[in-house]
Amino acid sequence: MDTEDWESCSDNEVYLQDRNEDDDDEENCYSSGFLSKLQFRKDISKALWVDDLAMAEVVEKKGKMWVTMGIVRSGNTYCFIEETLFLIEIGALHLLDEKGICLSLKEVYEKLSCEKSGCFWELFEVYRHLKSLGYVVGRHGIPWSVKGQKVKAGIQGNQERNELLEMESKGKNSIMELFNNMQIIEVSPAFDVFLPNSKFRKSSPGDPSFVLYLSRGSPPSRVEIETLERKHGAIPLKFCQVENGRISFFSFGKVELAVLP
């Protein structure tokens, strides 16, 4: 089994160097692969926090990061809490409440504790780390866009929330059902991850470069891994663990041992 720690992986630096120079809006937010502090910009996007959805509706777009961030429904762009918080941290987004008052960073951090947001601190740390390396990251099983798909996309208050939650729960439940008989509760799907690509399109993203699973406690067993591999077919799987703020990524491969004489 091979393991890898992306905090010191030089290959990711190569991916960043290969990115299109026109993508400066997002790339300039990074420093050696990590976010160091809140940054300030002249042109900042704006979004309105929608409590019923536990998401932010983008009302004013600035910059090119929106090509790879936010899901599109009925022509509108919505951000999950991890995307919203990431953009606020890099100084690219102002988040407003229902009264039009700009929320503080502390207030947005507190929204991570909201159960219906579908996120928590460990997942956000993983998302932030991958984005800081230049990857295109989306929640597993949630379409970037429903264009051309047979999915209702009208934003009608609770109707839209139910549709979003339904799409998310289908992905999670399908995995959890596989594990019911094995009593597996320590591995869960987190993100669909794409390599940096200037030609990325939400309407036709293609298959992700890999599906990332968050692992808690001990690494997944061979039975767990083989079950997940059958589920995802040819799409590679990677796993991550978060401990005291340190994020470790690892994957598994088959190794043939030499036959001793």
C-alpha positions in Angstrom: 0.0 0.0 0.0 1.4 3.4 -0.9 0.7 6.5 1.1 1.3 10.1 0.3 1.3 13.4 2.2 0.3 16.3 0.0 1.6 18.9 2.4 5.0 18.1 1.0 4.1 16.8 -2.4 6.0 18.7 -5.1 3.8 17.4 -7.9 1.0 19.8 -6.8 3.3 22.7 -7.4 3.8 21.5 -11.0 0.0 21.5 -11.4 -0.1 25.1 -10.3 2.7 26.1 -12.6 0.8 24.6 -15.6 -2.3 26.7 -15.0 -3.4 29.4 -17.5 -2.0 32.8 -16.7 -5.5 34.3 -17.2 -6.6 32.6 -13.9 -4.8 35.1 -11.8 -8.0 36.1 -9.9 -7.9 32.9 -8.0 -4.2 31.9 -8.2 -2.9 35.1 -6.6 -4.8 34.1 -3.4 -2.3 31.4 -2.7 1.1 31.5 -1.2 3.2 28.3 -1.3 0.0 26.3 -1.4 -1.4 27.7 1.9 -3.6 30.6 2.9 -1.7 32.8 5.3 -4.1 35.6 6.2 -7.2 37.4 5.1 -6.5 39.3 1.9 -8.1 42.4 0.6 -9.2 43.2 -2.9 -10.6 46.1 -4.8 -13.3 44.1 -6.6 -15.3 41.8 -4.3 -18.2 39.6 -5.0 -21.4 39.7 -2.9 -23.7 37.0 -1.7 -26.8 36.7 0.4 -27.0 34.0 3.1 -30.2 32.0 2.8 -31.0 30.3 6.1 -33.5 27.8 4.6 -30.9 26.5 2.2 -27.9 26.9 4.5 -26.2 28.3 1.4 -25.2 31.7 0.0 -26.9 33.0 -3.1 -24.4 35.0 -5.2 -25.9 38.4 -6.2 -22.8 40.1 -7.6 -19.9 38.2 -9.3 -16.4 39.6 -9.6 -13.4 37.7 -10.8 -13.0 34.4 -12.7 -13.2 32.0 -9.7 -16.9 31.5 -10.4 -16.0 29.3 -13.3 -15.0 26.6 -10.8 -17.0 27.6 -7.7 -20.7 27.4 -6.7 -23.5 25.3 -8.1 -25.9 26.7 -10.7 -29.7 26.4 -10.4 -32.1 28.3 -12.7 -29.3 30.7 -13.8 -28.4 31.5 -10.2 -25.2 30.6 -8.4 -25.2 29.2 -4.9 -22.3 28.4 -2.6 -22.1 25.8 0.1 -20.7 27.0 3.4 -17.1 25.7 2.7 -17.0 27.6 -0.6 -18.5 30.7 1.1 -16.0 30.7 4.0 -13.1 30.0 1.7 -13.9 33.0 -0.5 -14.4 35.2 2.6 -11.0 34.2 3.9 -9.2 35.1 0.7 -11.0 38.5 0.7 -13.0 37.7 -2.5 -16.6 37.7 -1.0 -18.8 39.8 1.2 -21.6 37.8 2.8 -24.8 39.7 3.7 -27.7 38.7 5.9 -31.4 39.1 5.1 -31.1 42.8 6.3 -28.2 43.5 3.9 -25.7 43.7 6.8 -22.2 42.2 6.0 -21.5 39.2 8.2 -18.2 39.0 10.1 -15.8 36.2 9.5 -16.5 34.9 13.0 -20.2 34.8 12.3 -19.6 32.7 9.2 -17.3 30.4 11.1 -20.2 29.7 13.5 -22.4 28.6 10.6 -20.1 25.5 10.3 -21.7 24.2 13.5 -25.1 24.3 11.8 -26.1 20.7 11.1 -28.0 21.5 7.9 -25.0 23.1 6.3 -23.7 19.6 5.6 -20.1 20.6 6.6 -17.9 20.8 9.7 -14.5 22.1 10.6 -12.5 19.1 9.4 -14.1 19.0 6.0 -13.6 22.7 5.6 -9.9 22.3 6.4 -9.6 19.7 3.7 -11.6 21.8 1.2 -9.4 24.9 1.9 -6.2 22.8 1.6 -7.2 21.4 -1.8 -8.3 24.8 -3.1 -5.1 26.4 -2.0 -3.3 23.8 -4.1 -5.3 24.8 -7.2 -7.7 21.9 -7.4 -11.3 22.2 -8.6 -13.4 20.9 -5.7 -17.1 20.1 -5.4 -19.2 18.2 -2.9 -19.5 14.6 -3.8 -22.6 13.6 -5.7 -23.9 17.2 -6.2 -24.1 18.3 -9.8 -22.4 21.6 -10.6 -25.3 22.3 -13.0 -28.6 20.6 -13.8 -28.5 21.9 -17.4 -29.6 19.0 -19.6 -30.5 16.8 -16.6 -34.0 15.7 -15.6 -33.9 17.6 -12.3 -36.2 20.4 -11.2 -34.1 23.4 -10.6 -36.6 26.2 -9.6 -35.6 28.2 -6.6 -38.8 28.2 -4.6 -37.8 28.4 -1.0 -38.0 25.0 0.6 -38.6 23.3 -2.7 -35.0 24.2 -3.8 -33.6 23.2 -0.4 -35.4 19.8 -0.6 -34.1 19.2 -4.1 -30.5 20.0 -3.1 -30.8 17.9 0.0 -32.3 15.1 -2.0 -29.4 15.0 -4.4 -26.9 15.1 -1.6 -28.7 12.4 0.5 -28.9 10.0 -2.5 -25.1 10.1 -2.8 -24.5 9.6 0.9 -27.2 7.0 1.4 -26.0 4.9 -1.5 -22.6 4.6 0.2 -23.9 4.1 3.7 -26.2 1.3 2.5 -23.2 -0.6 1.3 -21.7 -0.4 4.8 -24.8 -1.3 6.8 -24.0 -4.9 7.1 -20.3 -4.2 7.8 -21.0 -1.6 10.6 -18.7 0.9 8.9 -19.1 4.5 10.3 -15.6 5.9 10.0 -15.4 6.5 6.2 -17.6 9.0 4.4 -17.5 10.5 0.9 -16.5 14.2 0.9 -15.5 15.8 -2.4 -15.2 15.2 -6.1 -11.8 16.6 -7.1 -10.6 17.7 -10.5 -7.1 18.7 -11.5 -6.6 22.4 -12.4 -8.1 22.9 -15.8 -8.7 26.2 -17.5 -11.3 24.5 -19.8 -13.4 23.3 -16.9 -17.2 23.7 -17.5 -19.9 23.2 -14.9 -22.4 22.1 -17.5 -20.0 19.3 -18.6 -17.3 18.7 -16.0 -16.7 15.1 -16.9 -15.5 12.5 -14.3 -13.5 13.8 -11.4 -9.8 13.0 -11.2 -10.6 11.3 -7.9 -13.2 11.0 -5.2 -12.0 12.0 -1.8 -13.2 10.2 1.3 -12.7 11.5 4.9 -11.5 8.8 7.2 -11.7 9.0 11.0 -9.9 6.7 13.3 -8.1 3.8 11.7 -7.5 3.7 8.0 -10.2 1.8 6.0 -9.8 -1.9 5.8 -9.3 -3.9 2.6 -12.9 -4.9 2.5 -14.0 -1.3 2.8 -11.7 -0.1 0.0 -12.7 -2.9 -2.4 -16.4 -2.1 -1.7 -15.8 1.5 -2.6 -13.8 0.7 -5.6 -16.6 -1.4 -7.0 -19.0 1.4 -6.3 -17.0 4.1 -8.2 -15.7 1.9 -11.0 -12.8 3.4 -12.9 -12.7 6.7 -10.9 -9.7 6.7 -8.5 -10.3 7.0 -4.8 -8.2 8.8 -2.2 -8.6 9.1 1.5 -7.7 11.8 4.0 -7.4 12.2 7.7 -7.3 15.4 9.8 -5.5 15.5 13.1 -4.6 18.6 15.0 -4.9 20.7 11.9 -2.6 18.5 9.9 -4.2 16.9 6.8 -2.8 13.7 5.4 -3.9 12.2 2.1 -3.3 8.6 1.1 -4.4 6.0 -1.5 -4.0 2.3 -1.9 -2.7 0.2 -4.8 -2.1 -3.5 -5.4 1.4 -4.7 -4.9 2.6 -8.1 -6.1 5.1 -9.7 -3.7 8.0 -11.7 -5.1 7.7 -15.4 -4.7 10.5 -16.7 -2.5 12.3 -19.8 -3.8 
